[in-house]
């Protein structure tokens, strides 16, 4: 659960970081387990920040720290300094409101992981993973999802639920959902992959393929394309209801809950936008088809020399190969 925003806002309002000498002004807040937490401002730019102190864990000096349009993560002590001290800092052009929401969420994720007894090294990874999710969120524009992206997320949540219902453990299933983290395909699971396409079309199943690599099975096999045909209906569910159902499924398992929160943020879903998603969807039908020889696709190895990038559309209803149950696909993938 996110920490209350007042905790940070009050601290920031009482600090001043406009001193000419570079440095930090900080106020200590309740720790996240072993991790020291401070709200701070950096001089001379007066930037708001959350400072985290890790008592014994180390971070390779060559490791690239995440940064987004509205924030950056930096070392708050000298390179290689001990103990490790990291600062999540708002950039001048970044929204103060959105940065506060991010700070509350990131520190809340550390609180939850610490309360579950996670070791310090894992807490560092939790922090970097959560910030990475926000990095994707801000890269996507930090606005409500487009109508197309909204449908896409419903389709991915539908398949995620099917994967879990087929017997894949919660944490493994959610961790395999790499599409929100800018993965080439939506799910990397077992030995292969699953790509999800969703449509509202009643005639045909148009599926937009975003790259030459998306339907390329030369590295991971087998590869399946899962289609979810949705229809809008007053008896259906809004996107926030699909999200709430998945959160209920993950509830009670800390790692699964944390991973799900990260994936939703990275996918561009922000709880504060929930009332803006008013369309209601019901699942009309699904089809899962293996992508192999004979399937209509463009890949790096099948296009003429010199073609390096392409997007295209196929009709999944006309694609070669029979539709199989999701559980059968997961068995072929070695996931169950």
Secondary structure as UniProt FT lines:
FT   HELIX           5..13
FT   STRAND          23..32
FT   TURN            33..34
FT   STRAND          35..43
FT   TURN            44..46
FT   STRAND          47..54
FT   TURN            61..62
FT   STRAND          71..75
FT   TURN            79..80
FT   STRAND          84..90
FT   TURN            92..93
FT   HELIX           96..115
FT   TURN            116..117
FT   HELIX           120..139
FT   TURN            140..141
FT   HELIX           147..165
FT   TURN            166..167
FT   HELIX           170..175
FT   HELIX           179..181
FT   STRAND          187..189
FT   TURN            190..191
FT   STRAND          192..199
FT   STRAND          206..209
FT   TURN            214..215
FT   STRAND          223..237
FT   HELIX           239..250
FT   TURN            251..252
FT   HELIX           254..266
FT   TURN            267..268
FT   HELIX           271..276
FT   STRAND          281..290
FT   TURN            293..294
FT   TURN            300..302
FT   TURN            305..306
FT   STRAND          312..315
FT   HELIX           316..318
FT   HELIX           326..333
//
